[in-house]
Amino acid sequence: MRLVESAQKEAKQRIVLCDLNWTRLDTVRSALAQFFDHPTSHHHFAKMKNARIDFAPGFRSTAVLFAGWLAAQLNWSVEKAIGNDALQFVDASGHKIDIELREQAGQPIGQIVLNSREVQFVVARAKCGDLLEVSRGKPGENHMPQLMPAGSNDPVSLMTEELMRGGPHHVYLRAVNCIRDLL
């Protein structure tokens, strides 16, 4: 991390460095965030209990980066890493939120399940691979998924998308700062 920060300082804003895993998370982050677009859903922020992130072998850092984004957005701070399989965060009121990291064959991020006290939010890769299935509902009930574009995992497509974006990545930097001690 220090090397990336050093290179960025030396470039003096001529270039913007960002992990391609961050770009890889764009559609997944948007899919989860859309559940909370309407202000009437914001009360769930304070009621989060736990989450699970399924990731493919070799993509643990992508899962940890997603957890960092979630923590940065919800103002959680890192409590501790529990082995390689879990992270624990603390919200502003001191409530602990456990995030299970589960390695599964498949896409870099295969599924995200976020549980509040009342509702379960799910973002999962559809079997066809180029779509995401998003759903919400009470835990244990059948959810009716809706489809969203999944984006590409092809390195050339990711690099093209990242280069077209340009500019500082303030949200990325906030996410990395949340998980800095875990990297």
Sequence and secondary structure as in RCSB ss.txt:
>XXXX:A:sequence
MRLVESAQKEAKQRIVLCDLNWTRLDTVRSALAQFFDHPTSHHHFAKMKNARIDFAPGFRSTAVLFAGWLAAQLN
WSVEKAIGNDALQFVDASGHKIDIELREQAGQPIGQIVLNSREVQFVVARAKCGDLLEVSRGKPGENHMPQLMPA
GSNDPVSLMTEELMRGGPHHVYLRAVNCIRDLL
>XXXX:A:secstr
 HHHHHHHHHHTTSS    HHHHHTHHHHHHHHGGG SGGGGGGGGGEEEEEEEE TT HHHHHHHHHHHHHHHT
 EEEEEETTTEEEEE TTS EEEEEEEE SSSSEEEEEEEESS EEEEEE TTSSEEEEEEESTTS    EEEE 
    HHHHHHHHHHH S  HHHHHHHHHHGGG 
